[in-house]
Amino acid sequence: MSIASICLFCGSRPGADPAHAALAEAFGALLAARGVTLVYGGGAIGMMGLAARAAMAAGGRVVGVIPRFLMTEEIAQHGLAELIVVETLHERKAAMHARADAIVALPGSIGTLDELMEALTWRELGLHEKPIWLLGAKDYWRPLVTLLRHIADEGFAPPNLFELVDPLAGLDDLAARLGGAA
């Protein structure tokens, strides 16, 4: 499968550890270097703003999708190739998903988890086959992968639930999936 665009779910805050912000910036730059369009939540703040600005600074194409009511709270990013304004969070997720060939989750809070869980649910139900990659500094996603295994072990999900997401050790792993080194 050729990856021309990636949907990014991540935090509207930069996080307490500067390693997370650095990862967001390096992620954006990597996508630009590979010619992969970044599709994200359209905000200028936090991890999402860092990734978008890094991609744009490196000459990448960035598409934002933002609900009208968040345009001031998340401060819509200027200079995007395209900014799509929707009315609801549901429309945002659907529009981001429709425009992407793969999904990456960087560190974030409950909004990131909501977006990720919906994409994971859709994949479990067979509504898409897009790769879902987890990427976080300092093994950020390990507790989630452990939880997914626990849910499956307890019989509430198929045994392969945790295999529907691919936790990546770093940007080199993502680069390899895109074809090449970081």
JOCOR-V443133 format. One record per residue. N is the residue number from 1. RES is the residue in three letters. PHI is phi in whole degrees, 0 to 359 (none if undefined). OMEGA is omega in radians with two decimals (none if undefined). D_LAST is the distance of its C-alpha to the last C-alpha in Angstrom with 2 decimals. Layout:
# JOCOR-V443133
{{N | RES | PHI | OMEGA | D_LAST} {N | RES | PHI | OMEGA | D_LAST}}
This chain:
# JOCOR-V443133
{{1 | MET | none | 3.10 | 18.90} {2 | SER | 274 | -3.12 | 17.06} {3 | ILE | 255 | 3.11 | 15.33} {4 | ALA | 261 | -3.13 | 16.43} {5 | SER | 211 | 3.14 | 16.79} {6 | ILE | 234 | 3.03 | 15.90} {7 | CYS | 274 | -3.14 | 18.62} {8 | LEU | 253 | 2.96 | 17.73} {9 | PHE | 250 | 3.13 | 20.30} {10 | CYS | 193 | -3.01 | 20.27} {11 | GLY | 286 | 3.02 | 22.73} {12 | SER | 269 | 3.01 | 24.99} {13 | ARG | 234 | -3.12 | 24.99} {14 | PRO | 279 | -3.10 | 22.30} {15 | GLY | 86 | -3.08 | 23.36} {16 | ALA | 282 | -3.09 | 25.03} {17 | ASP | 263 | -3.14 | 22.09} {18 | PRO | 302 | 3.12 | 19.96} {19 | ALA | 298 | 3.13 | 16.90} {20 | HIS | 291 | 3.12 | 17.09} {21 | ALA | 297 | 3.12 | 17.32} {22 | ALA | 297 | 3.11 | 14.41} {23 | LEU | 296 | 3.13 | 12.26} {24 | ALA | 300 | 3.14 | 13.86} {25 | GLU | 294 | 3.14 | 13.12} {26 | ALA | 295 | 3.09 | 9.39} {27 | PHE | 298 | 3.13 | 9.54} {28 | GLY | 300 | 3.14 | 11.75} {29 | ALA | 295 | 3.13 | 9.87} {30 | LEU | 298 | 3.13 | 6.79} {31 | LEU | 300 | 3.13 | 9.76} {32 | ALA | 299 | -3.13 | 11.54} {33 | ALA | 298 | -3.13 | 9.15} {34 | ARG | 269 | -3.11 | 9.30} {35 | GLY | 73 | -3.13 | 12.99} {36 | VAL | 263 | 3.12 | 13.25} {37 | THR | 290 | 3.05 | 16.27} {38 | LEU | 267 | 3.05 | 16.33} {39 | VAL | 248 | -3.05 | 19.67} {40 | TYR | 212 | -3.01 | 20.85} {41 | GLY | 288 | 3.01 | 24.12} {42 | GLY | 83 | -3.09 | 24.87} {43 | GLY | 275 | 3.13 | 25.52} {44 | ALA | 261 | -3.03 | 24.86} {45 | ILE | 255 | 3.01 | 25.10} {46 | GLY | 62 | -3.11 | 23.07} {47 | MET | 301 | -3.09 | 19.57} {48 | MET | 294 | 3.11 | 19.99} {49 | GLY | 294 | 3.11 | 21.06} {50 | LEU | 298 | -3.13 | 18.25} {51 | ALA | 296 | -3.11 | 15.58} {52 | ALA | 296 | -3.12 | 17.79} {53 | ARG | 294 | 3.11 | 18.51} {54 | ALA | 294 | 3.11 | 14.96} {55 | ALA | 296 | -3.14 | 14.24} {56 | MET | 295 | -3.13 | 17.58} {57 | ALA | 297 | 3.14 | 17.17} {58 | ALA | 268 | 3.08 | 14.15} {59 | GLY | 87 | -3.11 | 16.44} {60 | GLY | 276 | 3.08 | 15.46} {61 | ARG | 266 | -3.10 | 18.22} {62 | VAL | 230 | 3.12 | 19.27} {63 | VAL | 243 | 3.11 | 22.18} {64 | GLY | 251 | 3.07 | 24.07} {65 | VAL | 231 | -3.04 | 26.77} {66 | ILE | 225 | 3.02 | 29.19} {67 | PRO | 290 | -3.11 | 32.66} {68 | ARG | 308 | -3.06 | 35.34} {69 | PHE | 290 | 3.10 | 36.47} {70 | LEU | 260 | -3.07 | 33.10} {71 | MET | 298 | 3.09 | 32.83} {72 | THR | 262 | -3.14 | 34.43} {73 | GLU | 292 | 3.12 | 33.35} {74 | GLU | 268 | 3.12 | 29.61} {75 | ILE | 50 | -3.10 | 30.20} {76 | ALA | 307 | -3.12 | 28.81} {77 | GLN | 290 | 3.07 | 25.92} {78 | HIS | 273 | 3.02 | 27.15} {79 | GLY | 87 | 3.13 | 25.47} {80 | LEU | 289 | 3.04 | 23.83} {81 | ALA | 298 | -3.14 | 23.94} {82 | GLU | 205 | 3.02 | 26.11} {83 | LEU | 238 | -3.12 | 27.74} {84 | ILE | 258 | -3.14 | 29.61} {85 | VAL | 258 | 3.14 | 32.37} {86 | VAL | 241 | -3.09 | 33.75} {87 | GLU | 265 | -3.03 | 36.58} {88 | THR | 229 | 3.05 | 35.33} {89 | LEU | 295 | 3.11 | 32.41} {90 | HIS | 298 | 3.10 | 33.01} {91 | GLU | 296 | 3.13 | 32.66} {92 | ARG | 300 | -3.11 | 29.43} {93 | LYS | 299 | -3.12 | 27.82} {94 | ALA | 297 | -3.13 | 29.24} {95 | ALA | 293 | 3.11 | 28.13} {96 | MET | 297 | -3.11 | 24.51} {97 | HIS | 298 | -3.09 | 24.49} {98 | ALA | 296 | -3.07 | 26.21} {99 | ARG | 266 | -3.03 | 23.67} {100 | ALA | 235 | 3.09 | 20.54} {101 | ASP | 264 | -3.12 | 19.27} {102 | ALA | 206 | -3.11 | 17.50} {103 | ILE | 233 | 3.04 | 17.86} {104 | VAL | 235 | 3.01 | 15.72} {105 | ALA | 249 | 2.95 | 17.72} {106 | LEU | 263 | -3.14 | 16.69} {107 | PRO | 307 | 3.12 | 19.54} {108 | GLY | 188 | -3.08 | 22.81} {109 | SER | 252 | -3.04 | 26.51} {110 | ILE | 293 | 3.07 | 28.99} {111 | GLY | 296 | 3.10 | 28.07} {112 | THR | 296 | 3.12 | 24.52} {113 | LEU | 297 | 3.09 | 26.17} {114 | ASP | 301 | -3.14 | 28.63} {115 | GLU | 298 | -3.13 | 26.06} {116 | LEU | 296 | -3.11 | 24.08} {117 | MET | 295 | 3.11 | 27.36} {118 | GLU | 294 | 3.10 | 28.68} {119 | ALA | 297 | 3.12 | 25.66} {120 | LEU | 293 | 3.10 | 25.96} {121 | THR | 298 | 3.12 | 29.71} {122 | TRP | 300 | 3.14 | 29.38} {123 | ARG | 291 | 3.12 | 27.15} {124 | GLU | 301 | -3.12 | 29.66} {125 | LEU | 279 | 3.11 | 32.45} {126 | GLY | 81 | -3.14 | 30.86} {127 | LEU | 281 | 3.04 | 30.56} {128 | HIS | 203 | 3.10 | 26.96} {129 | GLU | 236 | -3.11 | 24.47} {130 | LYS | 293 | 3.05 | 21.28} {131 | PRO | 297 | 3.04 | 18.55} {132 | ILE | 238 | -3.09 | 18.63} {133 | TRP | 251 | 3.07 | 15.66} {134 | LEU | 257 | -3.10 | 16.32} {135 | LEU | 223 | -3.13 | 13.77} {136 | GLY | 204 | 3.08 | 15.38} {137 | ALA | 295 | 3.03 | 15.46} {138 | LYS | 55 | 3.05 | 18.07} {139 | ASP | 58 | -3.07 | 18.54} {140 | TYR | 308 | -3.01 | 19.96} {141 | TRP | 271 | -3.11 | 20.59} {142 | ARG | 306 | 3.14 | 22.35} {143 | PRO | 299 | 3.12 | 25.81} {144 | LEU | 293 | 3.12 | 25.27} {145 | VAL | 298 | 3.09 | 24.25} {146 | THR | 298 | 3.11 | 27.31} {147 | LEU | 297 | 3.13 | 29.45} {148 | LEU | 298 | 3.08 | 28.48} {149 | ARG | 297 | 3.13 | 29.45} {150 | HIS | 299 | 3.13 | 32.65} {151 | ILE | 301 | 3.12 | 33.56} {152 | ALA | 293 | 3.14 | 33.29} {153 | ASP | 299 | -3.14 | 35.14} {154 | GLU | 277 | 3.06 | 37.90} {155 | GLY | 85 | -3.13 | 38.43} {156 | PHE | 266 | -3.12 | 37.42} {157 | ALA | 205 | 3.08 | 34.57} {158 | PRO | 299 | -3.10 | 33.68} {159 | PRO | 300 | -3.10 | 32.40} {160 | ASN | 264 | -3.07 | 28.98} {161 | LEU | 309 | -3.08 | 28.44} {162 | PHE | 291 | 3.10 | 25.60} {163 | GLU | 278 | 3.12 | 23.88} {164 | LEU | 285 | 3.02 | 23.67} {165 | VAL | 242 | -3.10 | 20.73} {166 | ASP | 239 | 3.10 | 17.60} {167 | PRO | 288 | -3.13 | 16.62} {168 | LEU | 260 | -3.14 | 12.97} {169 | ALA | 287 | -3.12 | 12.50} {170 | GLY | 179 | -3.11 | 9.39} {171 | LEU | 296 | 3.09 | 6.20} {172 | ASP | 299 | 3.10 | 4.96} {173 | ASP | 296 | 3.10 | 8.15} {174 | LEU | 295 | 3.12 | 7.80} {175 | ALA | 302 | 3.13 | 5.06} {176 | ALA | 297 | 3.13 | 7.64} {177 | ARG | 288 | 3.09 | 10.35} {178 | LEU | 272 | 3.14 | 9.47} {179 | GLY | 103 | 3.08 | 9.35} {180 | GLY | 126 | -3.13 | 6.79} {181 | ALA | 267 | 3.13 | 3.80} {182 | ALA | 289 | none | 0.00}}
